[in-house]
Amino acid sequence: MRVLYDPEPRATDEIFSAEALAELRSRYQVTEWQGEDREAFYAAHLPGTDILISQQAMGADRLAMAPKLRAIFNVETNFLPNVDYDECFRRGVHVLAPGAVFAAPVAEMALGMALSLARNIHGEHAAFLTGQEKWLFDGNRQSELLAGSTVGIIGFGDLGRALHRLLAPFGCRVQVFDPWLPPGHLRRLGVEPVAFDALMSGNRFVFVMAAITTANAGMIDANALALMQPGAMLLLMSRAAAADFPALTEAARTGRVRVATDVFPVEPLPQDDPIRQTPNMLFSPHRAGALTFALREIGTRVLEDMDLVARGLPPVACRRAERETVAMMRSKPVDRS
């Protein structure tokens, strides 16, 4: 099979180990984009392409140039609105994204940040450095246990399920809001399905793990935050667009809730952004999923599904774009500028 390979903004050594890259090049006829004019490159090579590894636009015009195309792998890992998905569905072209590679790393970071919020580990560490630490009970007046507590998860895709597995030893009651999954299905997965307002008001810990869609952007707004219990904890781990950041910052500033976030509306966050001085907030610079292990898993999963596609079998290692939902996806692509 002939492969057109253009992974930008990912770098090859970021997503493929040396062994995996050798396998890609030995098993397939790979034509790699080397920085030349893209329009000319795609026009020259799409006609013979069976597999495309790229996040570049694939509108109807480019798809028409690729009569042999069987699958598109977006190794940037989002379903972006730059593909004519209807034409892909009509032709049976798989559009795939290996975003699940980030599930375990993000879940582990979410768990760590939740424990730090609950026990103020980060706060007392900072206080210790300046000689302001509080010893024994004095340093635990606002602390509480995750074990045996109530946990709400917004979005029960790859990230939410990975977190649920990590929470098992803590004996938490876990509620889930995910309008794309039926209640019976969620119950079979061992969680309690609830409405959004009930989740926000009924849990000490609320984890936002949902992908961004046309329906849920900005769902963590002032009204949603007002539903939370005093001193409850909200952890924003998926996408910044899920939250109204001014409302989130105000809720933390007043002590209404405790907040942890790995994502921000503008990244990198400007040095003079006032959010940096907001109390009751725990920050992480969008590093929850950025592990070498996770990035190299991208290449591994792509190779697994390429083998299946080559043998006429359905891909299973990467997530497939779904006809019913892909047009609703609004994830922000990786920006390396």
C-alpha positions as a printed Julia matrix, in Angstrom:
337×3 Matrix{Float64}:
   0.0    0.0    0.0
   1.1    3.55  -0.75
   1.17   5.99   2.16
   1.3    9.76   1.97
   2.94  10.96   5.18
   2.61  14.57   6.4
   2.37  14.56  10.23
   2.8   18.31  10.89
   2.36  19.75  13.53
   3.61  16.5   15.04
   7.23  15.59  14.46
   8.17  12.11  13.28
  10.48  11.35  16.2
   7.75  12.52  18.55
   5.16   9.97  17.45
   7.22   7.07  16.11
   9.91   5.15  17.92
  12.87   4.17  15.76
  11.49   0.62  15.58
   7.98   1.72  14.64
   9.27   4.12  12.0
  11.39   1.35  10.49
   8.31  -0.86  10.35
   6.29   1.88   8.63
   8.93   2.39   5.98
   9.65  -1.29   5.42
   6.04  -2.49   5.16
   4.6    0.36   3.09
   5.61   2.54   0.17
   5.86   5.86   2.03
   6.02   9.25   0.34
   6.98  11.91   2.89
   6.28  15.63   2.69
   9.61  17.43   3.04
   8.5   21.05   3.24
   7.81  21.64  -0.44
   4.68  23.32  -1.82
   1.82  21.32  -0.34
  -0.68  21.89  -3.11
   1.72  20.53  -5.71
   2.8   17.69  -3.42
  -0.75  16.54  -2.75
  -1.76  16.92  -6.4
   1.19  14.77  -7.45
   0.8   12.0   -4.88
  -2.87  11.73  -3.84
  -3.88   9.81  -6.99
  -1.83   6.8   -5.89
  -2.4    7.1   -2.13
  -4.1    4.32  -0.18
  -3.41   5.67   3.33
  -3.03   9.32   4.3
  -1.31  10.28   7.56
  -2.02  13.99   7.84
  -4.19  16.64   9.5
  -4.2   18.83   6.39
  -7.46  19.84   4.78
  -9.18  17.11   2.77
 -12.1   18.79   1.1
 -14.04  17.43  -1.81
 -11.41  18.66  -4.27
  -8.55  16.78  -2.66
 -10.63  13.69  -2.0
 -11.51  13.61  -5.7
  -7.76  13.39  -6.43
  -7.5   10.25  -4.28
  -9.7    7.52  -5.81
  -7.77   4.74  -4.02
  -7.9    6.33  -0.55
  -8.98   3.95   2.2
  -8.13   5.75   5.44
  -7.03   9.12   6.83
  -5.07   9.12  10.09
  -5.01  12.47  11.88
  -1.97  12.08  14.13
  -2.64  15.54  15.58
  -5.43  13.44  17.22
  -8.48  15.68  16.78
 -11.39  15.47  14.35
 -11.08  18.88  12.74
 -13.67  20.6   10.52
 -11.28  20.55   7.55
 -12.39  17.2    6.11
 -15.4   16.5    3.9
 -16.67  13.81   6.23
 -19.85  13.2    4.25
 -17.8   12.34   1.18
 -15.56  10.07   3.27
 -18.61   8.27   4.67
 -20.09   7.95   1.18
 -16.9    6.39  -0.15
 -16.16   4.27   2.91
 -12.95   6.13   3.76
 -12.1    5.73   7.45
 -11.16   8.98   9.22
  -9.23   8.05  12.35
  -7.63   9.79  15.33
  -5.5    8.06  18.0
  -6.52  10.49  20.75
  -7.11   7.69  23.26
  -3.34   7.52  23.81
  -3.7   10.49  26.18
  -6.4    8.93  28.36
  -4.22   7.25  30.99
  -1.75  10.15  31.39
  -4.55  12.72  31.71
  -6.43  10.52  34.17
  -3.34  10.12  36.36
  -2.76  13.88  36.38
  -6.42  14.47  37.23
  -6.17  12.08  40.16
  -2.98  13.75  41.41
  -4.47  17.23  41.14
  -7.63  16.11  42.92
  -5.61  14.79  45.84
  -3.64  18.02  45.98
  -6.8   20.11  45.96
  -8.37  17.98  48.68
  -5.32  18.07  50.96
  -3.77  21.39  49.79
  -0.47  19.65  49.08
   0.58  22.37  46.64
  -0.42  25.17  49.0
   1.46  23.86  52.01
   4.51  23.13  49.86
   4.57  26.77  48.73
   4.05  27.92  52.32
   6.92  25.73  53.53
   9.32  27.42  51.12
   8.64  30.77  52.78
   8.39  29.51  56.35
   4.62  29.99  56.49
   3.59  26.33  56.78
   0.91  25.18  59.21
   1.7   22.06  61.22
  -0.55  19.07  62.01
  -4.26  19.89  62.31
  -3.74  23.59  61.63
  -2.64  22.69  58.11
  -5.67  20.48  57.5
  -8.64  22.63  58.47
  -9.95  22.73  54.89
  -8.77  19.24  53.93
 -11.0   16.3   53.06
 -10.64  12.77  51.75
 -11.14  11.6   48.21
 -11.67   8.1   49.59
 -15.36   7.45  50.12
 -16.31  10.81  48.65
 -18.71  11.71  45.86
 -17.3   12.17  42.37
 -18.92  13.49  39.22
 -17.41  12.98  35.78
 -18.56  15.08  32.83
 -17.92  13.08  29.68
 -17.4    9.33  29.77
 -15.25   8.75  26.74
 -11.65   7.61  26.86
 -10.59  10.17  29.49
 -13.56   9.64  31.77
 -13.29   5.88  31.68
  -9.55   5.96  32.4
 -10.22   8.14  35.44
 -13.0    5.83  36.61
 -10.6    2.9   36.61
  -8.13   4.84  38.77
 -10.83   5.81  41.24
 -11.84   2.22  41.95
  -9.6    1.74  45.05
 -10.95   4.93  46.63
 -14.48   3.59  47.02
 -16.12   6.74  45.67
 -19.69   7.03  44.49
 -19.26   8.01  40.84
 -21.91   9.88  38.88
 -21.62  10.64  35.15
 -23.19  13.14  32.81
 -22.77  12.21  29.16
 -25.7   12.91  26.82
 -24.16  10.73  24.09
 -24.42   7.57  26.2
 -27.71   5.97  27.32
 -28.32   5.5   31.06
 -28.38   1.72  30.8
 -25.01   1.68  29.09
 -23.5    3.87  31.81
 -24.93   1.63  34.53
 -23.37  -1.4   32.88
 -20.04   0.43  33.05
 -20.47   0.76  36.8
 -21.42   4.43  37.14
 -24.61   6.3   37.97
 -26.05   8.41  35.13
 -27.36  11.83  36.2
 -28.43  15.12  34.68
 -25.9   17.94  34.46
 -27.36  20.07  37.25
 -27.59  17.08  39.58
 -23.96  16.23  38.94
 -22.79  19.77  39.63
 -24.74  20.02  42.88
 -24.3   16.5   44.2
 -20.55  15.91  44.22
 -17.51  17.1   46.14
 -15.25  16.47  43.14
 -16.29  17.34  39.57
 -13.98  16.27  36.73
 -14.52  17.84  33.3
 -13.29  15.2   30.85
 -15.58  15.87  27.87
 -14.53  16.69  24.33
 -15.78  20.07  23.11
 -18.84  20.07  20.89
 -21.31  22.61  19.57
 -23.57  21.64  22.49
 -21.26  21.88  25.51
 -18.87  24.78  24.9
 -18.96  27.07  27.93
 -21.1   24.7   29.99
 -19.09  25.41  33.16
 -20.45  28.92  33.56
 -21.5   31.04  36.54
 -24.84  29.25  36.82
 -23.2   25.82  36.83
 -20.59  26.87  39.36
 -23.28  28.3   41.64
 -24.79  24.82  41.87
 -21.64  23.37  43.4
 -21.35  22.7   47.11
 -19.31  25.26  49.08
 -15.65  24.31  48.91
 -16.23  21.57  46.33
 -13.52  20.92  43.76
 -13.67  21.29  39.98
 -10.94  19.86  37.76
 -10.8   21.0   34.14
  -8.77  18.36  32.3
 -10.07  18.21  28.73
 -10.51  21.54  26.92
 -10.52  25.15  28.08
 -13.56  25.9   25.92
 -15.69  23.86  28.33
 -15.47  26.68  30.89
 -16.25  30.35  31.17
 -12.85  31.31  32.58
 -13.85  34.66  34.1
 -16.64  32.89  35.99
 -14.29  30.07  36.97
 -11.69  32.53  38.23
 -14.25  34.47  40.25
 -15.61  31.32  41.86
 -12.1   30.37  42.95
 -11.17  33.9   44.06
 -14.13  34.09  46.41
 -13.44  30.61  47.79
 -16.78  29.34  46.5
 -15.01  26.39  44.88
 -11.5   25.04  44.56
 -10.28  24.71  40.97
  -7.56  22.8   39.15
  -6.94  23.3   35.45
  -4.52  21.86  32.92
  -5.86  23.99  30.05
  -6.32  27.69  29.32
  -8.12  29.8   26.69
  -4.76  31.19  25.48
  -1.64  29.03  25.61
   1.0   29.79  26.67
  -0.75  31.89  29.29
   0.51  35.51  29.24
   2.76  36.34  32.18
   0.54  39.24  33.22
  -2.73  37.27  33.14
  -4.45  37.94  36.49
  -5.54  34.33  36.77
  -1.98  33.55  37.88
  -2.67  35.37  41.16
  -6.03  33.75  41.85
  -6.23  31.9   45.17
  -7.81  28.45  45.43
  -6.53  27.46  41.99
  -4.04  24.75  41.07
  -2.36  25.18  37.68
  -0.73  22.83  35.19
   0.61  24.15  31.85
  -1.26  21.75  29.54
   1.12  18.92  30.35
  -1.26  16.22  31.56
  -1.06  14.15  28.39
   2.3   15.33  27.07
   4.38  12.27  27.85
   6.8   10.52  25.5
   4.99   7.26  26.21
   1.65   8.67  25.05
   3.03  10.38  21.95
   4.93   7.28  20.81
   1.71   5.29  21.27
   0.28   7.37  18.41
   2.6    5.66  15.95
   1.95   2.25  17.45
  -1.81   2.58  17.1
  -1.58   3.94  13.59
   0.5    0.94  12.53
  -1.97  -1.46  14.16
  -4.91   0.01  12.27
  -2.99   0.32   9.02
  -2.43  -3.41   9.14
  -6.15  -4.02   9.68
  -7.14  -1.68   6.85
  -4.62  -3.36   4.54
  -6.25  -6.72   5.31
  -9.75  -5.4    4.69
 -10.68  -5.33   8.37
 -12.18  -2.47  10.41
  -9.75  -0.39  12.46
  -9.94  -0.75  16.24
  -6.9    0.99  17.77
  -7.89   4.54  16.79
 -11.2    6.32  17.21
 -13.27   6.56  14.05
 -15.16   9.66  13.02
 -18.86   8.94  13.44
 -21.42  10.16  10.93
 -23.8   11.32  13.65
 -21.39  13.32  15.8
 -18.26  14.4   13.93
 -19.82  17.62  12.65
 -20.4   18.64  16.29
 -16.75  18.32  17.35
 -15.01  21.6   18.14
 -11.63  20.63  19.57
  -8.86  23.18  19.07
  -5.93  21.8   17.07
  -2.37  21.7   18.32
  -0.59  25.01  17.8
   3.22  24.96  17.58
   3.59  28.62  16.57
